[in-house]
């Protein structure tokens, strides 16, 4: 299965506390939604909030309770067909684009099921041999917290009334300073999670983050901050979306066929947020762009996208805190231990982690010596290593414990409903 090593000295009490906190946060995030809100599906790439509540519960019920708790019986034998995602080893399942047709079970029924699973899980925490699988389940649910937030944002955006999930507005960002650079002399760099402690090796990692291996880097520099809304507006004003010179061939075809002229959620001087339509702050990082758009902007600006290896080589000197979230009182974001659910808002800082996922120009491929794990959980990452690109850095909606330099997110080049942004690179 994917690497799921607990942090050194982790006790059953630590594990159960993190399990409970993660489960509670998922439900807190969904709490502002009506049953109708939680049921709608705005596109095939997104899933209903209700489905995320059920799928994360199915994961624990299937891979832990069903397989490891003697005498356990499924809460409802029909529900695995509804809440399995892509695990072929677990049999047939509802088509992804049909998840929004599930008027039943209701949110209340799913919450009742989650309560039952939580109670049953208490009987497994003393088993040290299951700790890695529990770790994977927690990390999996944290990933779905982020998906729940981005998916419901896309769904609410379809409503002409512009409904808000939270009644809040972000504070103004600090003025973005001149673009600076982190320079790297090149040479051999060690990339990936080592699994043995040190750097990123002393805690949880997915299987696609390793094995650690060597790469040769030419001298380069990585921008010290993200591209901002104001800078993106300059790109638009200069005709960036209408100039094929800056676009990859597939990207230009996408722009033309889809009528793309701005980042997702932009309209005039506003952008749609979890707090409804808000004034667009020119100093905040631009978000909700595709790989095609990121690459076109980089070309227009006279720079390029970094490789994932360049990004990680710089990031290893700026490792994010894996503890609780930023202070909510300061207007920053939720994390896996946050007792409440707050809307994700880019913080506009210069750190490599936590504002938005940053596109690289690296294809999502296996590292040298990578082997998919055995069993159904081996389908978690390996089978998606085709046609997608790697993003680094975590977003404002990502659980803070996932902000590690080896973390590899991946999407198709046209997708932009996640909090995706851009950090430039250049050769030196």
C-alpha positions as CSV (number, residue, x, y, z in Angstrom):
1,X,0.0,0.0,0.0
2,X,1.1,3.6,-0.2
3,X,3.7,4.7,2.4
4,X,1.8,5.6,5.5
5,X,4.3,5.7,8.2
6,X,3.2,7.3,11.4
7,X,5.3,10.1,12.8
8,X,8.0,8.8,15.3
9,X,6.5,8.2,18.7
10,X,2.9,8.4,17.5
11,X,0.6,6.7,19.9
12,X,-2.9,5.2,19.4
13,X,-4.2,8.2,21.3
14,X,-2.5,10.5,18.7
15,X,-4.0,8.6,15.9
16,X,-7.5,8.6,17.2
17,X,-7.4,12.3,18.0
18,X,-6.4,13.0,14.4
19,X,-9.1,10.7,13.1
20,X,-11.8,12.3,15.2
21,X,-10.6,15.8,14.3
22,X,-10.5,15.0,10.5
23,X,-14.0,13.4,10.6
24,X,-15.4,16.4,12.5
25,X,-14.0,18.9,10.1
26,X,-15.5,17.2,7.1
27,X,-18.9,17.5,8.6
28,X,-18.3,21.1,9.7
29,X,-17.4,22.0,6.1
30,X,-20.7,20.5,4.9
31,X,-22.8,21.9,7.7
32,X,-23.7,25.2,5.9
33,X,-25.2,23.3,3.0
34,X,-28.8,22.4,2.4
35,X,-29.7,18.9,1.3
36,X,-30.2,20.4,-2.2
37,X,-26.8,22.1,-2.1
38,X,-25.1,18.9,-1.0
39,X,-26.8,16.9,-3.8
40,X,-26.1,18.9,-7.0
41,X,-23.2,18.0,-9.3
42,X,-22.1,20.8,-11.6
43,X,-19.8,18.8,-14.0
44,X,-18.4,15.3,-14.4
45,X,-15.0,16.4,-12.8
46,X,-16.8,17.5,-9.6
47,X,-18.8,15.4,-7.1
48,X,-21.7,16.4,-4.8
49,X,-20.8,17.3,-1.2
50,X,-23.0,14.5,-0.1
51,X,-21.0,12.0,-2.1
52,X,-17.8,13.2,-0.5
53,X,-19.3,12.6,2.9
54,X,-20.3,9.1,1.9
55,X,-17.2,8.1,-0.1
56,X,-14.8,9.0,2.7
57,X,-17.0,6.9,5.0
58,X,-17.0,4.0,2.5
59,X,-13.2,4.0,2.5
60,X,-13.0,3.4,6.3
61,X,-15.9,0.9,6.3
62,X,-14.4,-1.1,3.3
63,X,-10.7,-1.2,3.9
64,X,-10.7,-1.2,7.7
65,X,-14.0,-2.4,9.2
66,X,-15.1,-4.9,6.6
67,X,-11.6,-6.3,6.1
68,X,-10.3,-6.2,9.7
69,X,-13.1,-6.1,12.3
70,X,-14.4,-9.5,13.1
71,X,-18.2,-9.7,12.9
72,X,-18.6,-6.4,11.2
73,X,-21.6,-6.1,8.8
74,X,-22.0,-3.3,6.2
75,X,-24.4,-0.5,7.2
76,X,-26.2,-1.0,3.9
77,X,-25.1,-3.5,1.3
78,X,-26.3,-1.3,-1.5
79,X,-24.2,1.7,-0.7
80,X,-20.7,0.4,-1.9
81,X,-22.0,0.6,-5.5
82,X,-22.9,4.3,-4.8
83,X,-19.8,5.4,-3.0
84,X,-17.0,3.5,-4.6
85,X,-15.0,5.9,-6.7
86,X,-12.6,4.2,-9.1
87,X,-11.5,1.0,-7.3
88,X,-11.9,-1.7,-9.9
89,X,-11.0,-4.4,-7.4
90,X,-14.1,-3.4,-5.4
91,X,-16.5,-4.1,-8.2
92,X,-19.1,-2.2,-10.2
93,X,-20.0,1.4,-9.2
94,X,-22.2,4.2,-10.3
95,X,-20.9,6.3,-13.2
96,X,-19.1,9.4,-12.0
97,X,-21.2,11.8,-14.0
98,X,-24.4,10.3,-12.3
99,X,-23.4,11.1,-8.7
100,X,-25.6,14.2,-8.8
101,X,-28.7,12.0,-9.4
102,X,-28.5,10.5,-5.9
103,X,-31.4,12.1,-4.1
104,X,-31.1,9.2,-1.6
105,X,-29.5,8.5,0.8
106,X,-30.1,11.8,2.4
107,X,-27.4,13.8,4.1
108,X,-29.0,12.9,7.5
109,X,-28.8,9.2,6.6
110,X,-25.1,9.5,5.5
111,X,-24.3,11.4,8.8
112,X,-26.0,8.6,10.7
113,X,-23.8,6.1,8.8
114,X,-20.7,8.1,9.6
115,X,-21.5,8.0,13.3
116,X,-21.8,4.3,13.2
117,X,-18.5,3.9,11.4
118,X,-16.8,6.2,13.8
119,X,-18.0,4.1,16.7
120,X,-16.9,0.9,15.1
121,X,-13.5,2.3,14.3
122,X,-12.8,2.8,18.0
123,X,-12.3,-0.9,18.3
124,X,-9.4,-0.9,15.8
125,X,-7.1,1.8,17.1
126,X,-5.1,-0.4,19.4
127,X,-4.0,-2.5,16.5
128,X,-0.6,-1.2,15.6
129,X,-0.5,-3.2,12.3
130,X,-3.5,-1.1,11.1
131,X,-2.0,2.3,11.9
132,X,-0.6,2.8,8.4
133,X,-4.0,2.1,6.8
134,X,-5.7,4.4,9.3
135,X,-3.1,7.1,8.3
136,X,-4.0,6.6,4.7
137,X,-7.7,6.9,5.5
138,X,-7.2,10.2,7.3
139,X,-5.1,11.6,4.5
140,X,-7.6,10.4,2.0
141,X,-10.4,12.2,3.8
142,X,-8.4,15.4,4.0
143,X,-7.9,15.3,0.3
144,X,-11.7,15.1,-0.1
145,X,-12.2,18.0,2.3
146,X,-10.3,20.1,-0.3
147,X,-12.4,18.5,-3.2
148,X,-15.6,19.2,-1.3
149,X,-14.7,22.9,-1.0
150,X,-13.7,23.3,-4.7
151,X,-16.6,21.2,-6.0
152,X,-19.3,23.1,-4.0
153,X,-17.7,26.4,-5.1
154,X,-18.1,25.3,-8.8
155,X,-21.7,24.2,-8.1
156,X,-22.7,27.5,-6.4
157,X,-21.1,29.4,-9.2
158,X,-23.7,28.0,-11.6
159,X,-26.5,29.8,-9.6
160,X,-27.2,33.2,-11.1
161,X,-28.0,34.5,-7.5
162,X,-24.4,34.0,-6.6
163,X,-25.1,32.3,-3.2
164,X,-22.5,32.5,-0.4
165,X,-21.5,29.4,1.6
166,X,-20.1,31.7,4.3
167,X,-20.9,35.3,4.9
168,X,-17.4,36.7,4.9
169,X,-15.0,38.8,2.9
170,X,-11.3,38.5,2.8
171,X,-9.1,41.3,4.2
172,X,-7.2,43.2,1.6
173,X,-3.9,41.6,0.7
174,X,-0.6,43.4,1.2
175,X,0.8,45.1,-1.8
176,X,2.7,42.7,-4.0
177,X,6.3,43.8,-4.2
178,X,8.6,43.5,-7.2
179,X,9.3,40.0,-8.4
180,X,12.4,38.4,-6.8
181,X,14.1,35.1,-7.4
182,X,15.4,32.1,-5.5
183,X,18.5,31.1,-7.4
184,X,19.9,27.6,-7.6
185,X,23.3,26.7,-9.0
186,X,22.2,23.4,-10.5
187,X,23.8,20.0,-9.9
188,X,22.5,16.7,-8.6
189,X,19.4,17.0,-6.4
190,X,17.7,14.3,-4.3
191,X,14.0,14.3,-5.1
192,X,11.1,12.5,-3.4
193,X,10.2,11.2,0.0
194,X,12.8,8.9,1.5
195,X,10.6,7.0,3.9
196,X,13.4,6.7,6.5
197,X,13.2,9.9,8.5
198,X,14.8,13.3,7.8
199,X,13.6,15.9,5.3
200,X,10.1,14.6,4.3
201,X,10.8,11.1,5.5
202,X,9.5,11.2,9.1
203,X,5.8,11.2,8.4
204,X,3.0,10.3,6.0
205,X,3.6,10.2,2.3
206,X,1.7,8.7,-0.7
207,X,3.3,6.1,-2.8
208,X,3.8,8.5,-5.7
209,X,6.1,10.7,-3.7
210,X,8.9,8.1,-3.9
211,X,11.3,6.4,-4.2
212,X,13.8,9.1,-3.5
213,X,16.1,9.5,-6.5
214,X,18.7,11.7,-8.1
215,X,18.0,14.3,-10.8
216,X,20.4,16.6,-12.6
217,X,19.4,20.3,-12.6
218,X,20.8,23.1,-14.7
219,X,21.2,26.5,-13.0
220,X,17.8,28.1,-12.6
221,X,15.8,30.6,-10.5
222,X,12.3,30.3,-9.1
223,X,10.2,33.3,-8.4
224,X,9.8,34.3,-4.8
225,X,6.1,34.9,-5.1
226,X,3.1,33.9,-7.1
227,X,1.7,35.8,-10.1
228,X,-1.1,38.1,-8.9
229,X,-4.5,39.1,-10.2
230,X,-3.2,42.5,-11.2
231,X,-0.4,41.0,-13.3
232,X,-2.9,38.6,-14.9
233,X,-5.1,41.6,-15.8
234,X,-2.1,43.1,-17.6
235,X,-1.8,39.9,-19.6
236,X,-5.5,40.1,-20.6
237,X,-5.2,43.8,-21.4
238,X,-2.2,43.1,-23.7
239,X,-4.3,40.6,-25.7
240,X,-2.8,37.5,-24.2
241,X,-5.8,35.4,-24.7
242,X,-6.0,36.4,-28.4
243,X,-2.4,35.9,-29.4
244,X,-1.6,32.4,-30.5
245,X,2.2,33.0,-30.3
246,X,2.1,32.4,-26.5
247,X,0.0,29.2,-26.5
248,X,0.6,25.5,-26.8
249,X,-1.2,24.1,-29.8
250,X,-3.7,22.1,-27.6
251,X,-4.1,25.2,-25.4
252,X,-4.9,27.5,-28.3
253,X,-7.5,25.0,-29.6
254,X,-9.0,24.9,-26.0
255,X,-9.2,28.7,-25.8
256,X,-10.8,28.9,-29.2
257,X,-13.3,26.1,-28.7
258,X,-14.3,27.0,-25.1
259,X,-14.3,30.8,-25.6
260,X,-11.8,31.3,-22.7
261,X,-10.9,34.9,-22.0
262,X,-10.1,35.1,-18.3
263,X,-9.5,32.8,-15.3
264,X,-12.5,30.8,-14.0
265,X,-14.8,32.8,-11.6
266,X,-13.8,36.2,-13.0
267,X,-16.4,38.7,-14.1
268,X,-15.5,42.3,-14.7
269,X,-13.8,43.5,-11.5
270,X,-15.2,40.7,-9.3
271,X,-14.6,37.0,-8.7
272,X,-16.8,34.4,-7.3
273,X,-15.8,33.0,-3.9
274,X,-17.2,30.9,-1.1
275,X,-18.5,34.2,0.2
276,X,-20.3,34.9,-3.1
277,X,-19.2,37.6,-5.5
278,X,-16.4,39.8,-4.1
279,X,-14.2,42.6,-5.4
280,X,-11.2,41.2,-7.0
281,X,-8.0,42.1,-5.2
282,X,-5.2,42.8,-7.6
283,X,-2.5,41.9,-5.1
284,X,-3.8,38.4,-4.4
285,X,-2.5,35.4,-6.2
286,X,-4.3,34.6,-9.4
287,X,-6.2,31.2,-9.0
288,X,-8.4,28.9,-11.1
289,X,-6.2,28.8,-14.2
290,X,-5.4,25.9,-16.4
291,X,-1.9,24.6,-17.4
292,X,-2.6,26.0,-20.8
293,X,-3.1,29.5,-19.3
294,X,-0.2,29.2,-17.0
295,X,2.1,28.3,-19.8
296,X,0.8,31.1,-22.0
297,X,1.3,33.7,-19.3
298,X,4.9,32.4,-18.6
299,X,5.6,32.7,-22.4
300,X,4.1,36.2,-22.5
301,X,6.2,37.3,-19.5
302,X,9.5,36.0,-21.0
303,X,9.8,33.3,-18.4
304,X,8.8,29.6,-18.2
305,X,7.1,27.1,-15.8
306,X,9.4,25.3,-13.4
307,X,9.9,21.6,-13.5
308,X,8.6,19.7,-10.4
309,X,12.2,18.9,-9.5
310,X,13.3,22.5,-9.6
311,X,10.3,23.4,-7.4
312,X,11.1,20.7,-4.9
313,X,14.8,21.6,-4.8
314,X,13.9,25.1,-3.7
315,X,11.1,24.0,-1.4
316,X,13.3,21.8,0.7
317,X,14.7,24.9,2.2
318,X,11.1,26.3,2.9
319,X,9.3,23.3,4.4
320,X,5.9,24.1,5.7
321,X,4.7,23.6,9.3
322,X,2.8,20.4,9.5
323,X,0.9,21.5,12.6
324,X,-2.5,23.2,12.9
325,X,-3.7,25.7,10.4
326,X,-2.9,29.4,10.3
327,X,-4.7,31.5,13.0
328,X,-8.3,31.9,11.8
329,X,-8.5,35.2,13.7
330,X,-5.9,36.6,11.4
331,X,-8.0,35.8,8.4
332,X,-6.0,32.8,7.3
333,X,-7.1,29.3,6.5
334,X,-8.5,26.1,7.9
335,X,-6.4,23.0,8.5
336,X,-7.1,19.4,9.6
337,X,-7.3,20.4,13.3
338,X,-9.4,23.5,13.0
339,X,-12.5,23.2,15.1
340,X,-14.6,25.2,12.8
341,X,-15.1,25.5,9.0
342,X,-14.0,28.7,7.4
343,X,-13.9,29.7,3.7
344,X,-10.6,29.2,1.9
345,X,-9.1,32.5,0.9
346,X,-5.6,32.9,-0.6
347,X,-3.3,34.6,2.0
348,X,-1.2,36.4,-0.6
349,X,2.1,35.5,1.1
350,X,5.4,34.8,-0.4
351,X,5.7,31.2,1.0
352,X,5.9,28.3,-1.4
353,X,3.1,26.5,0.4
354,X,-0.6,27.2,1.1
355,X,-1.9,29.9,-1.3
356,X,-2.6,27.8,-4.4
357,X,-1.4,24.8,-6.3
358,X,1.4,25.8,-8.7
359,X,1.7,24.3,-12.1
360,X,4.9,22.7,-13.2
361,X,5.8,21.7,-16.7
362,X,6.5,18.1,-15.6
363,X,4.3,15.2,-16.7
364,X,2.9,13.1,-13.9
365,X,4.9,10.0,-14.3
366,X,6.4,7.3,-11.9
367,X,9.7,7.9,-10.3
368,X,12.6,5.4,-11.0
369,X,12.0,2.1,-9.2
370,X,8.4,3.0,-8.5
371,X,6.1,0.0,-8.0
372,X,2.3,0.2,-7.5
373,X,1.3,-1.3,-4.1
374,X,-0.6,-4.6,-4.0
375,X,-4.3,-4.7,-3.5
376,X,-7.2,-2.3,-4.0
377,X,-5.4,0.6,-2.3
378,X,-2.7,0.2,-4.9
379,X,-5.2,1.9,-7.3
380,X,-4.8,5.1,-5.4
381,X,-2.2,6.8,-7.6
382,X,-0.3,4.7,-10.0
383,X,-3.0,4.1,-12.6
384,X,-3.4,7.8,-13.1
385,X,0.2,8.4,-14.4
386,X,-0.8,9.3,-17.9
387,X,-1.7,12.5,-19.6
388,X,-1.6,14.7,-16.5
389,X,0.8,17.4,-15.2
390,X,2.2,17.8,-11.7
391,X,1.3,20.7,-9.4
392,X,3.2,21.5,-6.2
393,X,2.7,23.7,-3.1
394,X,-0.7,23.0,-1.7
395,X,-3.6,25.5,-1.7
396,X,-5.5,27.5,0.8
397,X,-8.0,24.7,0.9
398,X,-5.4,21.9,1.5
399,X,-5.0,20.3,4.9
400,X,-1.8,21.9,6.3
401,X,-0.2,18.5,7.0
402,X,-0.1,17.9,3.3
403,X,2.2,21.0,2.7
404,X,5.4,19.0,2.2
405,X,8.0,19.5,-0.4
406,X,7.6,16.0,-1.9
407,X,3.8,16.2,-2.3
408,X,2.7,15.7,-5.9
409,X,-0.8,16.8,-7.0
410,X,-1.9,16.2,-10.6
411,X,-4.5,17.4,-13.0
412,X,-5.3,17.4,-16.7
413,X,-4.0,20.5,-18.6
414,X,-7.5,22.0,-19.1
415,X,-8.8,21.6,-15.5
416,X,-9.0,24.8,-13.4
417,X,-11.8,24.4,-10.8
418,X,-9.1,23.7,-8.1
419,X,-7.1,26.6,-6.5
420,X,-4.5,26.5,-9.2
421,X,-2.0,29.3,-9.8
422,X,1.5,30.1,-11.1
423,X,5.0,30.7,-9.9
424,X,7.5,31.6,-12.7
425,X,10.9,30.1,-13.3
426,X,13.8,31.1,-15.6
427,X,17.2,29.8,-16.7
428,X,20.4,31.5,-15.3
